[in-house]
């Protein structure tokens, strides 16, 4: 079973990475901890559930999927106590916690299937797609396009300093999807029309970690340059992910350890290792979501309709 402290350590060290994987590991550790915790008072159980949820949600900044997961789980528990149903004692709340985790996992799984459907539907046969970093959501979109008998070629970069682009290459190879990897410094040039006619990119499809309050997005460093290059060449840029990644909070760009960039570099050399950058709304053609492909200006309407509980601040 997942250990709470080990899960936190693995998330911080990026042994566990990707919004969905972080969320899945976090809620599993949350339930495991609570299922083993011995307490009789309902209030104490609810307080501890919220405390541990907040602890896990703050393990990695820029990951609102986990934050919203704990908003959902705590809402389920609070609602049970509010209506005083048979599950409102501690034993009942533990059972409800298990069921709520299962329900959340089902929601994420079903959202992923719908998102892949809409993303693949948008891809045309014989298109060249550019992607960045490693996004399980984007891989699922490309896999669905392959399943739909569409022949595509995927270009992607290494994604330094942790080389997540190699994970993308391995996934595409397993799917028998033609792919070409370039160094990060070549990505924006390759995407743009200025690279000539040898490679014509039809669409950029990348994942995202966060939809910010203004409906711009945070994603792995390098995303801004790729999106800007596409925008200047009138190439559509689509960001694939669930609207459960929307946040109402301001977020700081995470800075990672300089040793990721150069482990044995000169001590006198300062290294700034941004983990993410921001993609402004004007560079985003559309978000590929569980509700179809929507414009950045439409995000709030869908969130308010389908996920209103995410708009409340987590205490």
URKABEL-V40433 format. One record per pair of residues at least 12 apart in sequence whose ideal C-beta (glycine too) atoms are under 10 Angstrom apart, sorted by the first residue. I is the first residue (numbers start at 1). J is the second residue. D is the distance in whole Angstrom. If there is no record, write none. Layout:
BEGIN
i = [I/I]
j = [J/J]
d = [D/D]
END
This chain:
BEGIN
i = [1/1/1/1/1/1/1/2/2/2/2/2/2/2/2/2/2/2/3/3/3/4/4/4/4/4/4/4/4/4/4/5/5/6/6/7/7/7/7/7/7/7/7/7/7/8/8/8/8/8/8/8/8/9/10/10/10/10/11/11/11/11/11/11/11/11/12/12/13/14/14/14/14/14/14/16/16/17/17/17/17/17/17/17/18/18/18/18/18/18/18/18/18/18/18/19/19/19/19/19/19/19/19/19/19/19/19/19/19/19/19/19/19/20/20/20/20/20/20/20/20/20/20/20/20/20/21/22/22/22/22/22/22/22/22/22/23/23/23/23/23/23/23/23/23/23/23/23/23/23/23/23/24/24/24/24/24/24/24/25/25/25/26/26/26/26/26/26/26/26/26/26/26/26/26/27/27/27/27/27/27/27/27/27/27/27/27/27/27/28/28/29/29/29/29/30/30/30/30/30/30/30/30/30/30/30/30/31/31/31/31/31/31/31/31/31/32/33/33/33/33/33/33/34/34/34/34/34/34/34/34/34/34/34/34/35/35/35/35/36/37/37/37/37/38/39/39/40/40/40/41/41/42/42/42/42/42/42/42/42/43/43/44/45/45/45/45/45/45/45/45/46/46/46/46/46/46/46/46/49/49/49/49/49/49/49/49/50/50/50/50/50/50/50/52/53/53/53/53/53/53/53/53/53/53/54/54/54/54/54/55/56/56/57/57/57/57/58/60/60/60/61/61/61/61/61/61/61/61/61/61/61/62/62/62/62/62/62/62/62/62/62/62/62/62/63/63/63/63/63/63/63/64/64/64/64/64/64/64/64/64/64/64/64/64/64/65/65/65/65/65/65/65/65/65/66/66/67/67/67/67/67/67/67/67/67/68/68/68/68/68/68/68/68/68/68/68/68/68/69/69/69/69/69/69/69/69/70/70/71/71/71/71/71/71/71/71/72/72/72/72/72/72/72/72/72/73/73/73/73/73/73/74/74/74/74/74/74/75/75/75/75/76/76/76/76/76/76/76/76/76/77/77/77/77/77/79/80/80/80/80/80/81/81/87/104/107/107/107/107/108/108/108/110/111/111/111/111/111/111/111/111/112/112/112/112/112/112/112/113/113/113/114/114/114/114/114/115/115/115/115/115/115/115/115/115/115/115/115/115/115/115/115/116/116/116/116/116/116/116/116/116/116/116/116/116/117/117/117/117/117/117/117/118/118/118/118/118/118/118/118/118/118/118/119/119/119/119/119/119/119/119/119/119/119/119/119/119/120/120/120/120/120/120/120/120/120/120/120/120/121/121/121/121/121/121/121/121/122/122/122/122/122/122/122/122/122/122/122/123/123/123/123/123/123/123/123/123/123/123/123/124/124/124/124/124/125/125/125/125/125/125/126/126/126/126/126/127/127/127/127/127/127/127/127/127/127/127/128/128/128/128/128/128/128/128/128/128/128/128/128/129/129/129/129/129/129/129/129/129/129/129/129/129/129/129/129/129/130/130/130/130/130/130/130/130/130/130/130/130/130/130/130/130/130/130/130/130/130/130/130/131/131/131/131/131/131/131/131/131/131/131/131/131/131/131/131/132/132/132/132/132/132/132/132/132/132/132/132/132/132/132/132/132/132/132/132/132/132/132/133/133/133/133/133/133/133/133/133/133/133/133/133/133/133/133/133/133/134/134/134/134/134/134/134/134/134/134/134/134/134/134/135/135/135/135/135/135/135/135/135/135/135/135/135/135/136/136/136/136/136/137/137/137/137/137/137/137/137/137/137/138/138/138/138/138/138/138/138/138/138/138/138/138/139/139/139/139/139/139/139/139/139/139/140/140/141/141/141/141/141/142/142/142/142/142/142/142/142/142/143/143/143/143/143/145/145/145/146/146/146/146/147/150/151/151/152/152/152/152/152/152/153/153/153/153/153/153/153/153/154/154/154/154/154/154/154/154/154/154/154/155/155/155/155/155/155/155/155/155/155/155/155/156/156/156/156/156/156/156/156/156/156/157/157/157/157/157/157/157/157/157/157/157/157/157/158/158/158/158/158/158/158/158/159/159/159/159/159/159/159/160/160/160/160/160/160/160/160/161/161/161/161/161/161/161/161/161/161/161/161/161/162/162/162/162/162/163/164/165/165/165/165/165/165/165/165/166/168/169/180/182/184/184/184/184/185/185/187/187/187/187/187/187/188/188/188/188/188/188/188/188/188/188/189/189/190/190/191/191/191/191/191/191/191/191/191/191/191/191/192/192/192/192/192/192/192/192/193/193/193/193/193/193/194/194/194/195/195/200/200/201/201/201/201/201/201/202/202/203/203/203/203/203/203/204/204/204/204/204/204/204/204/204/204/204/204/204/205/205/205/205/205/205/206/206/206/206/206/206/206/206/206/206/206/206/207/207/207/207/207/207/207/207/208/208/208/208/208/208/208/208/208/208/208/208/209/209/209/209/209/209/209/209/210/210/210/210/210/210/210/210/211/211/211/211/211/211/211/211/211/211/211/211/211/211/211/211/212/212/212/212/212/212/212/212/212/212/212/213/213/213/213/213/213/213/214/214/214/214/214/214/215/215/215/215/215/215/215/215/215/215/215/215/215/216/216/216/216/216/216/216/216/216/217/217/217/217/217/217/217/217/217/217/217/217/217/217/217/218/218/218/218/218/218/218/218/218/218/219/219/219/219/219/219/219/220/220/220/220/221/221/221/221/221/221/221/221/222/222/222/223/223/223/223/223/223/223/224/224/224/224/224/224/225/226/226/226/227/227/227/227/227/227/227/227/227/228/228/228/228/229/230/230/231/231/231/231/231/231/232/235/236/236/236/237/237/237/237/237/238/238/238/238/238/238/239/239/239/239/239/239/239/239/239/240/240/240/240/240/241/241/241/241/242/242/242/242/242/242/243/243/243/243/243/243/243/243/243/243/243/243/243/244/244/244/244/244/244/245/245/245/246/246/246/246/246/246/246/246/246/247/247/248/248/248/248/248/248/248/249/249/251/251/252/253/253/253/253/253/254/254/254/254/255/255/255/255/255/255/256/256/256/256/256/256/257/257/258/258/258/258/259/259/260/260/261/279/280/281/281/281/281/282/283/284/286/287/287/289/289/290/290/291/291/291]
j = [28/29/31/32/33/35/36/16/24/25/26/27/28/29/30/31/32/33/29/32/33/26/29/30/32/33/34/36/52/55/56/29/33/25/29/22/25/26/28/29/30/32/33/56/59/25/26/29/55/56/58/59/60/59/22/25/29/59/25/26/29/56/59/60/63/66/59/60/257/60/162/164/256/260/275/59/60/60/63/133/134/162/164/167/63/65/133/134/135/136/137/164/167/207/209/60/62/63/64/65/66/108/135/136/137/207/208/209/210/241/242/244/245/65/66/108/109/111/112/135/136/137/207/241/242/245/136/56/57/59/60/63/65/66/69/209/56/57/63/64/65/66/67/68/69/70/104/105/108/242/244/245/65/66/69/101/104/105/108/56/59/66/52/53/55/56/57/59/60/63/65/66/67/69/70/53/56/66/69/70/72/73/97/100/101/102/104/105/108/101/105/52/55/56/59/49/52/53/55/56/57/66/69/70/73/97/101/49/52/73/94/97/98/100/101/102/101/48/49/52/53/55/56/48/49/52/53/73/77/90/93/94/97/98/101/94/95/97/98/94/49/52/90/94/90/90/94/89/90/91/89/90/77/80/81/88/89/90/92/93/81/90/90/77/81/89/90/91/93/94/97/74/77/78/80/81/88/90/93/70/73/74/77/78/93/94/97/70/73/74/77/78/314/315/70/66/67/69/70/71/72/73/74/77/314/67/70/74/314/315/70/69/70/69/70/71/314/314/209/254/275/209/210/218/249/251/252/253/254/255/275/276/209/210/212/218/219/245/247/251/252/253/254/275/276/209/210/218/245/247/251/254/209/210/211/212/218/244/245/246/247/248/249/251/310/314/108/209/210/241/242/244/245/246/247/244/245/210/244/245/247/248/249/310/313/314/104/242/243/244/245/246/247/303/307/309/310/311/314/100/101/104/105/107/108/244/310/104/314/244/307/309/310/311/312/313/314/100/101/103/104/107/244/307/309/310/96/97/100/101/103/104/97/100/309/312/314/315/100/309/310/312/93/96/97/99/100/101/103/104/309/93/94/96/97/100/96/92/93/96/97/100/93/96/99/244/242/244/290/307/242/244/290/290/137/241/242/243/244/289/290/291/136/137/140/141/241/242/290/140/144/290/242/289/290/291/292/137/138/140/141/144/240/241/242/243/287/288/289/290/291/292/293/137/138/139/140/141/142/143/144/145/147/240/288/290/140/141/144/148/288/290/292/141/144/240/286/288/289/290/291/292/293/294/137/138/140/141/142/144/145/205/238/240/288/289/292/293/140/141/142/143/144/145/146/147/148/150/152/288/141/144/145/148/150/288/292/293/141/145/203/205/236/238/240/286/288/292/293/141/142/144/145/146/148/150/152/202/203/205/238/145/150/152/202/203/145/148/149/150/151/152/150/151/152/153/202/145/150/151/152/153/154/200/201/202/203/205/152/153/154/155/178/180/190/191/199/200/201/202/203/141/142/145/152/153/154/155/156/177/179/201/202/203/204/205/206/238/153/154/155/156/157/180/182/187/188/190/191/199/201/202/203/204/205/206/226/229/230/235/237/154/155/156/157/159/165/168/172/179/203/204/205/206/207/226/240/155/156/157/158/159/164/165/168/184/187/191/204/205/206/207/219/220/221/222/223/225/226/227/156/157/158/159/162/163/164/165/167/168/206/207/209/219/220/221/222/223/156/159/162/163/164/165/166/167/168/169/170/171/207/220/164/167/168/171/205/206/207/208/209/219/220/239/240/241/167/168/171/207/240/205/206/207/208/239/240/241/242/245/288/154/156/168/171/205/206/207/208/238/239/240/241/288/154/167/168/171/172/174/175/177/207/240/171/240/205/207/238/240/288/154/168/171/172/175/177/179/205/240/171/172/174/175/177/175/177/205/172/175/176/177/175/177/177/178/172/177/178/179/202/203/172/177/178/179/180/199/201/202/168/169/171/172/175/177/178/179/180/181/205/178/179/180/181/182/186/187/190/191/199/201/204/168/169/172/179/180/181/182/187/190/206/181/182/183/184/185/186/187/188/190/191/220/222/226/181/182/183/184/185/186/187/222/181/184/187/220/221/222/223/183/184/185/221/222/260/261/273/184/221/256/257/258/259/260/261/262/263/271/273/275/220/256/260/261/275/184/220/179/181/182/183/184/187/220/222/181/181/181/199/199/221/222/225/226/222/225/204/222/223/225/226/229/222/224/225/226/227/228/229/230/232/233/225/229/226/229/204/225/226/227/228/229/230/231/232/233/235/237/226/228/229/230/231/232/233/235/229/230/232/233/234/235/229/232/233/229/233/233/235/226/229/230/233/235/236/235/236/230/235/236/237/238/285/223/226/227/229/230/231/235/236/237/238/239/283/285/236/237/238/239/240/288/219/220/222/223/226/227/237/238/239/240/241/279/219/220/223/239/240/241/245/288/220/223/239/240/241/242/245/276/279/284/287/288/223/241/245/247/251/254/275/276/241/245/246/247/249/251/276/278/239/241/242/243/244/245/246/247/281/284/287/289/296/299/300/303/246/247/248/249/250/251/278/279/280/281/299/246/247/248/249/250/251/300/278/280/281/296/299/300/246/280/281/284/287/294/295/296/297/298/299/300/303/239/278/279/280/281/282/283/284/296/239/241/245/246/276/277/278/279/280/281/283/284/287/296/299/245/247/251/253/254/275/276/277/278/279/239/241/275/276/277/278/279/274/275/276/277/253/254/256/273/274/275/276/277/274/276/277/237/239/276/277/278/279/283/276/277/278/279/280/283/277/277/279/283/239/277/278/279/280/282/283/284/285/279/280/282/283/283/283/285/279/280/282/283/284/285/283/285/284/285/286/279/283/284/285/286/284/285/286/287/288/293/279/283/284/285/286/287/288/289/296/286/287/288/289/293/287/288/289/290/287/288/289/290/291/307/287/289/290/291/294/299/300/302/303/305/306/307/310/289/290/303/306/307/310/287/289/310/287/289/299/300/302/303/307/310/311/310/311/300/303/310/311/312/313/314/313/314/276/278/276/274/275/276/277/278/273/274/275/276/271/272/273/274/275/276/271/272/273/274/275/276/271/273/270/271/272/273/271/273/273/275/273/296/296/295/296/297/299/296/296/296/298/299/302/302/306/302/306/303/305/306]
d = [8/9/9/5/9/9/8/10/10/6/9/10/5/4/9/9/5/9/7/8/9/10/5/8/7/5/10/10/7/8/8/9/10/10/8/9/5/7/8/4/9/9/9/7/8/10/9/8/7/7/10/5/10/9/9/7/10/9/7/7/9/8/5/5/9/9/6/7/10/8/7/10/8/9/9/9/9/9/10/10/8/8/8/9/9/10/9/7/7/6/9/9/9/8/9/9/9/6/8/5/8/10/9/9/9/8/9/6/9/7/9/9/6/7/10/7/10/10/8/9/6/7/10/9/9/10/8/9/10/8/6/5/7/6/10/10/9/9/7/10/5/5/9/9/5/9/8/9/7/10/9/10/10/9/9/10/9/7/8/9/10/9/10/8/9/4/7/7/9/9/9/5/10/7/8/9/8/8/5/8/9/7/10/9/5/10/6/8/10/7/9/8/10/6/10/7/6/6/9/6/9/10/9/7/7/8/8/9/10/9/9/6/6/9/5/9/10/8/9/6/10/10/9/7/6/7/9/10/10/10/8/6/6/9/10/6/10/7/7/10/9/9/9/9/9/6/10/9/6/10/10/7/9/9/6/6/6/6/9/7/9/10/8/8/10/9/5/10/6/8/9/8/6/7/9/7/10/10/7/9/7/6/6/9/8/10/7/8/9/5/9/9/8/7/9/9/9/8/4/8/10/7/6/10/8/9/7/9/7/8/10/9/7/8/5/9/7/9/9/8/9/10/9/10/10/6/7/9/5/10/9/9/5/5/10/5/9/10/9/6/8/8/5/7/6/6/8/10/8/9/10/10/8/5/8/9/9/8/5/7/4/9/8/8/8/10/8/8/9/8/7/6/5/10/10/10/10/10/10/9/7/10/8/8/10/6/9/9/10/5/8/8/8/10/7/8/5/10/9/10/9/6/9/9/8/8/10/10/7/10/9/6/6/9/7/9/6/7/10/8/6/8/9/9/7/8/9/7/5/7/9/7/10/9/10/10/8/9/9/5/10/8/9/6/8/8/4/9/8/9/10/6/10/6/7/7/9/7/7/6/10/9/8/10/9/9/9/8/9/10/7/8/10/8/10/9/5/9/7/8/4/9/8/7/6/10/10/8/8/8/9/9/9/8/4/8/9/6/10/7/7/9/6/7/7/10/10/6/6/5/9/9/10/8/10/9/4/5/9/7/4/9/9/9/9/10/10/9/6/9/10/9/9/8/9/9/10/6/7/8/8/5/6/10/8/8/8/3/8/7/8/7/7/6/4/9/10/8/9/6/8/8/4/4/8/8/6/7/10/9/10/9/9/8/10/10/9/9/9/9/8/9/9/7/10/8/7/10/6/7/8/9/4/10/8/6/6/9/7/8/10/9/7/9/7/9/9/9/8/5/6/8/8/6/7/8/9/9/8/9/5/8/10/10/9/4/6/10/7/5/8/6/10/9/10/10/7/6/5/5/8/9/7/9/6/7/5/7/9/9/9/7/7/5/8/6/10/10/10/8/5/7/9/10/9/8/10/7/5/9/5/9/7/5/8/8/7/9/8/8/9/6/8/5/9/10/9/7/9/9/9/7/6/5/8/9/9/10/6/6/10/6/9/8/9/9/7/10/8/9/5/8/7/6/10/6/6/9/6/9/8/8/10/5/9/10/5/7/9/7/7/7/10/7/4/9/7/8/9/7/9/9/4/7/8/4/5/9/9/8/8/9/9/10/8/10/9/7/3/8/9/9/9/10/7/8/9/10/8/8/10/10/10/5/9/10/5/5/8/10/8/9/9/8/9/6/6/5/10/9/9/5/9/9/10/9/7/5/8/10/8/9/9/10/10/9/7/9/9/6/7/6/9/8/7/7/6/9/8/10/8/9/9/5/8/10/8/10/9/6/7/6/9/10/9/8/10/6/7/9/9/10/10/8/5/7/7/9/10/10/8/9/10/6/9/6/7/5/8/9/9/10/7/5/8/7/10/8/6/8/7/7/10/5/7/8/7/8/6/8/8/10/9/7/6/7/5/9/7/4/9/9/10/10/7/8/6/8/6/6/10/10/9/10/10/7/9/6/9/7/10/8/5/9/9/8/9/8/10/10/9/8/10/10/9/5/5/8/10/10/7/10/9/9/6/10/10/10/7/10/6/9/9/8/10/10/10/8/8/5/8/9/9/6/9/9/10/10/10/7/10/7/5/8/8/9/5/6/9/7/4/9/9/10/10/7/9/8/6/9/6/9/9/5/5/10/10/7/7/9/9/9/4/7/10/7/5/8/9/10/8/4/8/8/8/9/7/9/9/10/9/10/9/7/8/6/10/7/8/8/7/5/8/6/8/9/6/7/9/5/9/6/7/5/7/9/10/9/9/8/5/8/6/7/6/8/9/6/7/8/8/8/6/7/9/8/6/8/9/7/6/6/9/10/9/8/5/8/5/10/7/9/7/9/8/10/10/8/7/10/9/10/9/6/9/6/8/6/9/6/8/9/8/8/9/7/9/6/4/7/10/10/7/10/8/6/10/8/8/7/9/9/8/7/7/10/10/9/10/9/7/6/7/7/9/9/10/9/7/9/10/10/8/10/5/8/8/10/9/4/7/9/5/7/10/10/6/6/5/5/9/9/8/7/6/8/8/10/9/10/7/5/9/8/9/7/8/8/10/9/9/7/7/9/9/5/7/6/8/7/9/10/6/7/8/6/10/7/6/8/9/10/9/8/5/6/6/5/9/10/7/9/9/8/6/8/5/9/9/4/6/6/8/8/8/10/9/9/9/9/10/5/8/10/4/7/9/9/9/10/6/10/8/9/10/9/7/5/9/9/9/9/9/4/8/8/6/6/5/8/8/6/5/7/5/7/7/10/6/9/8/5/7/9/9/10/8/4/8/10/7/7/7/9/10/10/7/6/10/9/8/5/7/7/8/7/10/6/5/10/7/6/8/10/8/9/9/6/7/10/10/9/10/10/6/8/9/5/7/6/9/8/10/10/9/8/6/8/7/10/8/9/9/9/10/6/7/5/7/8/9/8/4/6/10/7/6/6/7/10/10/10/4/8/5/10/9/7/8/4/8/6/9/9/6/9/5/10/9/9/4/8/9/9/10/5/9/7/9/7/10/9/8/10/9/7]
END
